[in-house]
């Protein structure tokens, strides 16, 4: 069950990603996602939202990491685990964002086309 529940979301994301990048306008959405807006880094609200995302993403304030950590053996490689979990979390967030922005690019282009056709 653990293998299914941990791998199935990535399978679904991959299916959505393949479908999303084949849609007309997906490149517009992905270009928007990866176009830096450096002036936003000066806004405190952006940093607050980023910190909130980290707390929700890692579940730092919910005690689950402490509960899971109590089952580790004393000679566990904690540094390796922290790096692996952080990498997987960042990869999943970027991958899911790419899926969403590809589909949003399609929606934006199709809405513009519908407005121009009307």
C-alpha positions as CSV (number, residue, x, y, z in Angstrom):
1,X,0.0,0.0,0.0
2,X,2.8,2.4,0.8
3,X,4.4,2.1,-2.6
4,X,1.1,2.8,-4.3
5,X,0.2,5.8,-2.2
6,X,3.7,7.3,-2.7
7,X,4.1,6.6,-6.4
8,X,0.5,7.1,-7.7
9,X,0.5,10.9,-7.3
10,X,3.6,11.1,-9.5
11,X,2.0,8.9,-12.1
12,X,-1.1,11.1,-12.2
13,X,1.1,14.3,-12.3
14,X,3.1,12.8,-15.2
15,X,-0.1,12.0,-17.1
16,X,-1.4,15.5,-16.5
17,X,2.0,17.0,-17.5
18,X,2.2,15.1,-20.8
19,X,-1.4,16.1,-21.6
20,X,-0.8,19.7,-20.5
21,X,2.3,20.3,-22.6
22,X,0.5,19.0,-25.7
23,X,-2.2,21.7,-25.4
24,X,-2.1,24.9,-27.4
25,X,-0.7,27.7,-25.2
26,X,1.1,25.5,-22.7
27,X,4.3,27.2,-23.6
28,X,2.8,30.6,-22.7
29,X,1.9,29.3,-19.2
30,X,5.3,27.7,-18.7
31,X,7.1,30.9,-19.9
32,X,5.1,32.9,-17.5
33,X,6.0,30.6,-14.7
34,X,9.7,30.7,-15.4
35,X,9.9,34.5,-16.2
36,X,11.5,36.0,-13.1
37,X,10.0,39.1,-11.5
38,X,12.8,40.2,-9.2
39,X,11.0,43.2,-7.9
40,X,8.6,40.9,-6.1
41,X,11.5,39.8,-3.8
42,X,11.3,43.2,-2.1
43,X,7.7,42.6,-1.0
44,X,7.4,41.2,2.6
45,X,4.2,39.5,1.7
46,X,6.0,37.2,-0.8
47,X,8.4,36.1,1.9
48,X,5.5,35.5,4.3
49,X,3.8,33.3,1.7
50,X,7.0,31.4,1.0
51,X,7.5,30.7,4.7
52,X,3.9,29.6,5.0
53,X,4.3,27.2,2.1
54,X,7.4,25.7,3.7
55,X,5.5,25.1,7.0
56,X,2.6,23.5,5.2
57,X,4.7,21.5,2.7
58,X,7.0,20.0,5.3
59,X,4.4,19.8,8.0
60,X,6.8,21.3,10.5
61,X,4.2,22.6,13.0
62,X,2.0,19.5,13.1
63,X,4.2,17.1,15.1
64,X,4.2,14.4,12.4
65,X,7.9,14.7,11.8
66,X,8.6,14.3,15.5
67,X,6.4,11.2,15.7
68,X,8.0,9.6,12.6
69,X,11.5,10.5,14.0
70,X,10.9,8.7,17.2
71,X,10.8,5.4,15.2
72,X,14.2,5.9,13.7
73,X,17.1,3.8,15.0
74,X,19.9,5.7,16.9
75,X,22.4,5.3,14.1
76,X,20.0,6.7,11.4
77,X,21.5,9.0,8.7
78,X,19.5,12.1,9.6
79,X,21.4,14.4,7.3
80,X,20.8,12.1,4.3
81,X,17.1,11.9,5.1
82,X,16.7,15.7,5.5
83,X,18.4,16.3,2.1
84,X,16.3,13.6,0.4
85,X,13.0,14.8,1.8
86,X,13.9,18.5,1.0
87,X,14.9,17.6,-2.6
88,X,11.7,15.5,-3.1
89,X,9.6,18.2,-1.7
90,X,11.1,20.9,-3.9
91,X,11.0,18.7,-7.0
92,X,7.3,17.8,-6.4
93,X,6.4,21.5,-5.9
94,X,8.1,22.6,-9.1
95,X,6.7,19.6,-11.1
96,X,3.2,20.3,-9.9
97,X,3.6,24.0,-10.6
98,X,4.7,23.2,-14.2
99,X,1.6,21.0,-14.6
100,X,-0.7,23.8,-13.4
101,X,0.9,26.5,-15.4
102,X,0.8,24.5,-18.6
103,X,-2.9,24.0,-18.2
104,X,-3.4,27.7,-17.2
105,X,-1.5,28.8,-20.3
106,X,-3.9,26.7,-22.4
107,X,-6.9,28.2,-20.6
108,X,-5.5,31.8,-21.2
109,X,-4.9,31.2,-24.9
110,X,-8.2,29.6,-25.4
111,X,-10.0,32.4,-23.6
112,X,-8.3,35.0,-25.8
113,X,-9.1,33.0,-28.9
114,X,-12.8,32.8,-27.8
115,X,-12.9,36.6,-27.2
116,X,-11.4,37.4,-30.6
117,X,-13.8,35.0,-32.3
118,X,-16.8,36.5,-30.7
